[in-house]
Amino acid sequence: MKSEDSARQKLVTGNRKHARTHWGPQLTRVHLSTLRELTMQFGFSVVMGDVMLLEGRWYVTHVGLIRLAQHNRCAGIHVRPVPEFSDSAAQRWAFEATVYKSRACRGFVGYGDADPSNVSPLVHGAEMRVAETRAVNRALRKAYGIGICSVEEIGSFAEPQSSREAKKLPPQPANGNYGGAKVRDRLCQIIRQHQLDATLVKSYATDFCGVKSLREATREQVENFVAYLADWAEKDRNALLCQLNSYLPRGENKEGAA
């Protein structure tokens, strides 16, 4: 137990360092305090992409939830579509996921839905996979007592377009420039260096930022995504490829994720 606590304390220090590198000006004492609690309780790693700070809030990622389940020797995850809430013709999907923490566990159930209204237009056709991921994330959060939302679920909480336009929030948009020349160049460099599919990266970036097109994303959102992508590509390219492949049209599959 002492060795695990010591490892978590080292992780706290590392997370604090990486968080300041990625989100420096955004970080407050409350953010750092929350990050420490998330680290000590769940062992989340910033550099591994387990958590992200977006618009002043911490979010857990699908990768972080899966790593947590593996660390805790999760006995299994069962996922099934919910036909009564799905309509393939309308690209509307609903899934039920059940997480079994142990062989004797009765299961923790979570639901996820996706349709063209709550995912990016760039990933239309991938609603089924998005819904499945959301269901798994919610079930895992319930099973392990994680109170913060996951990045992949953000779209399901998106406000209607009319509501967002009415507020006319002031953040500076990327204006199709992916956050500026330096950020765009860094993104292109990551894509070339790790041989990523630029179209899939763009689809993931749009979904990650919770916008319908990258023109709507703020510079801060794009910078966060680029930092996140770089870390993930360095630490686990295969896992990143699996994530990117989830944005492929159904029936297609790219090699290199194994």
BELDA-V409237 format. One record per pair of residues at least 24 apart in sequence whose ideal C-beta (glycine too) atoms are under 6 Angstrom apart, sorted by the first residue. I is the first residue (numbers start at 0). J is the second residue. Records with the same first field share a line. If there is no record, write none. Layout:
# BELDA-V409237
I: J / J
This chain:
# BELDA-V409237
7: 39
10: 38
11: 35 / 38
14: 38 / 45
17: 45 / 46
18: 45
21: 226
22: 52
33: 57
41: 67
46: 230
47: 234
48: 227 / 230 / 231
51: 150
57: 147
58: 148 / 150
59: 145 / 147 / 149
60: 150
61: 132 / 136 / 151
64: 136 / 139
67: 143
68: 139
73: 100
74: 99 / 101 / 102
75: 99
78: 131
90: 114 / 115 / 126
92: 126 / 127 / 130
94: 130 / 131 / 134
96: 134 / 135 / 138
98: 138 / 139 / 142
100: 142
107: 138 / 141 / 142
109: 134 / 137 / 138 / 141
110: 134
111: 137
117: 154 / 155 / 157
118: 154
119: 205 / 206 / 211
120: 211
121: 202 / 205
122: 202 / 206 / 246
124: 248
125: 246
128: 245
153: 209
170: 217
171: 218
173: 213 / 216 / 218 / 221
175: 214
177: 221
178: 218 / 221 / 222
182: 221 / 222 / 225
185: 225
186: 225
189: 228 / 229 / 232
193: 232 / 236
199: 243 / 246
202: 246
203: 243 / 246
